[in-house]
Amino acid sequence: MSKPVLQIVVASTRPGRVGLPVAQWIQQVADKHAGFSVELVDLAELNLPMMDEPNHPRLRQYTHEHTKRWSATVERADAFVFVMPEYNAGYTAPLKNAIDYLVHEWAHKPVGVVSYGGVSAGVRAVTTLRPVLALLKLFPTGANVHIPFVTQFLTEERTIKPNEMMSAGAEAMLVELEVLSHTLKPLRSQ
């Protein structure tokens, strides 16, 4: 039996972003966890234009190749981790845009969040994201990772050196994602 697919989505697209090293750290932890086949999905590389589909996403009548590729990518996933900064108490426009392109592809899949920022650790952004996740029938984990003052964990080589709390939070989130992924699978099969 094949492993469920976990997609780690890098929500920041700006040059010099910390999101990529954070996502790479989570990817390493997930690879060691061994419960998933792990994919890194970088919204900067995906480079979706602002929503340009003429039909409502609920119809799944996509006209653009970039949307068809994005749909297939998300459809393939069994679970997600959104790695996201906080911008002005909210989450990033590229993440909102990527989410809004699709509807059904998101349904009945668990999602964990690794947020980061300054003093708030991205928690305000997570709070604004939760209603969107619920509307799309995504199931947020209770265990997440929130990284305050993220640059203190960034090495000169631009890798993340986590503390014990971050590592424990990441492991708890991955365990929960694995359980939820298996539990929700019958709903995804309908």
C-alpha positions in Angstrom: 0.0 0.0 0.0 1.4 3.4 -0.9 2.0 6.1 1.7 -0.4 9.1 1.8 0.9 12.2 0.1 1.8 15.2 2.4 2.3 18.5 0.6 4.2 21.2 2.4 3.1 24.5 0.8 5.5 27.4 1.0 3.1 30.5 1.2 5.7 33.2 1.0 7.0 34.2 -2.5 9.1 37.2 -1.8 12.9 37.4 -2.4 14.9 36.6 0.7 12.0 34.8 2.4 12.4 32.7 5.5 9.6 30.5 4.4 11.6 28.2 2.2 14.2 27.3 5.0 11.3 26.7 7.4 9.5 24.5 4.8 12.7 22.6 4.2 13.1 21.9 7.9 9.5 20.6 8.1 10.2 18.5 5.0 13.2 16.9 6.8 11.2 16.2 9.9 8.3 14.7 7.8 10.8 12.5 5.8 12.1 11.1 9.1 8.6 10.6 10.4 8.0 8.1 7.5 4.2 8.2 7.6 4.0 10.1 4.3 5.4 10.5 0.9 6.4 14.2 1.2 6.3 16.8 -1.6 7.4 20.4 -1.3 5.0 22.8 -3.1 6.5 26.3 -3.5 4.0 29.0 -4.5 6.9 31.1 -5.8 7.7 28.3 -8.3 4.1 27.6 -9.1 3.7 31.3 -10.0 -0.1 31.3 -10.4 -1.5 34.5 -11.8 -4.2 36.3 -9.9 -7.3 34.2 -10.3 -8.1 34.2 -14.0 -10.6 31.4 -14.5 -13.9 32.5 -16.1 -15.9 29.7 -14.4 -16.5 29.3 -10.7 -14.1 26.8 -9.2 -17.0 24.7 -7.9 -17.7 23.7 -11.5 -14.2 22.3 -12.1 -14.4 23.6 -15.7 -10.9 24.9 -15.8 -9.7 26.6 -19.0 -6.1 27.4 -18.2 -3.3 24.9 -18.1 -1.8 26.4 -14.9 -5.1 25.8 -13.1 -5.4 22.2 -14.4 -1.8 21.6 -13.1 -2.6 23.1 -9.8 -5.8 21.1 -9.5 -4.0 17.9 -10.2 -1.3 18.8 -7.6 -3.8 19.5 -4.8 -6.0 16.5 -5.8 -3.0 14.2 -5.4 -2.5 15.3 -1.8 -3.9 13.5 1.3 -2.7 16.1 3.7 -1.1 19.6 3.8 1.2 21.7 5.9 1.0 25.4 5.1 4.2 27.2 6.0 3.2 30.8 6.3 4.4 34.2 7.5 2.1 36.8 9.0 1.7 40.0 6.9 -0.1 42.8 8.6 -2.1 40.4 10.9 -3.1 38.2 7.9 -1.8 35.4 5.7 -0.2 36.0 2.3 -2.0 37.0 -0.9 -0.3 34.1 -2.9 -1.7 31.6 -0.4 -5.2 33.1 -0.6 -5.0 33.1 -4.4 -3.8 29.5 -4.6 -6.6 28.4 -2.2 -9.3 30.3 -4.1 -8.4 28.7 -7.5 -10.0 25.4 -6.3 -12.8 24.0 -4.2 -13.4 20.3 -4.3 -9.8 19.4 -4.4 -9.3 20.6 -0.9 -12.2 18.8 0.7 -11.8 16.3 3.6 -8.1 16.7 3.9 -6.2 17.6 7.1 -4.0 20.7 7.2 -1.4 21.6 9.7 0.2 25.1 9.9 3.7 26.2 10.6 3.5 30.0 11.1 6.3 32.3 11.8 7.0 36.0 12.3 7.9 38.4 15.0 6.4 38.5 18.5 3.1 37.0 17.4 4.7 34.0 15.6 2.1 34.3 12.8 -0.8 33.3 15.1 -3.0 36.2 13.9 -2.6 35.0 10.4 -3.6 31.5 11.3 -6.7 32.9 13.0 -7.7 34.6 9.8 -7.1 31.4 7.8 -9.2 29.1 9.9 -12.7 30.2 8.5 -11.5 29.7 5.0 -10.2 26.2 5.8 -13.6 25.3 7.4 -15.5 26.6 4.4 -13.5 24.3 2.1 -13.9 21.3 4.3 -10.3 21.2 5.3 -9.6 19.8 8.8 -7.1 21.9 10.8 -4.9 20.0 13.2 -4.9 21.0 16.9 -1.1 20.6 17.0 0.7 23.3 15.0 4.1 25.0 15.1 4.3 28.8 15.7 7.8 30.3 15.5 8.3 33.7 17.1 11.2 35.9 16.1 12.0 33.3 13.4 15.3 34.8 12.3 16.9 33.7 15.7 16.5 30.1 14.4 18.0 30.9 11.0 21.7 29.8 10.6 24.2 31.6 8.4 23.7 28.8 5.8 20.0 29.7 5.8 18.8 26.6 7.4 16.5 26.3 10.5 18.0 25.2 13.8 14.8 24.4 15.8 14.5 24.4 19.5 12.9 21.5 21.5 9.5 23.1 21.5 9.5 23.5 17.7 10.6 19.9 17.2 8.0 18.5 19.5 5.3 20.6 17.9 6.3 19.4 14.4 6.2 15.8 15.5 2.8 16.1 17.2 1.4 17.9 14.1 2.7 15.1 11.8 1.2 12.4 14.0 -2.1 14.1 14.0 -1.9 14.7 10.2 -1.3 11.0 9.7 -4.2 9.9 11.8 -6.6 12.4 10.3 -5.5 11.5 6.8 -6.4 7.9 7.3 -9.6 8.7 9.2 -10.8 11.1 6.4 -9.9 8.9 3.5 -13.4 7.3 3.1 -14.8 10.8 2.7 -12.3 11.7 0.0 -13.2 8.5 -1.8 -16.9 9.6 -2.3 
